[in-house]
Amino acid sequence: MDVLHRVENASARDVLDALPNPPSYSTVRALLARMVQRNLLTFHNEGKQYVYRPVESRAQARLQAARHLVDTFFARSPVKAASALLGLEDQQISSDDIDELKTLLNQLESRHRKQGS
């Protein structure tokens, strides 16, 4: 999916060529067919090959993946998930990142105040 979100349209060969440690061509084709069945991808025919495209945007997929992660591993607690992410020792958080997080928290607090009024 990452390859398809980056390039938007790709054949099975394009996906295979973009993977760092690719499986076989038939495995990529089977995976793409499965994603079409699950309505994650659409496709059209270009000459002798199928060209695939994600159904949802990268932003939509990212949000859905985050919800799944929070629900599955953090007991539906965004605070627990954020705490785990911020506690990753091998990740550097810059001052700009901290400022951005403060801004997001202030916006969230402001929305909660408006809803509570």
Protein Blocks (a to p, Z undefined) as FASTA:
>chain_A
ZZmmmnopacfklmmmmpmbacdfklmmmmmmmmmmnopaccddehjaccdddfbdfklm
mmmmmmmmmmmmnoopaklmmmmmmmpmkbccdfklmmmmmmmmmmmmmmmmmmmZZ
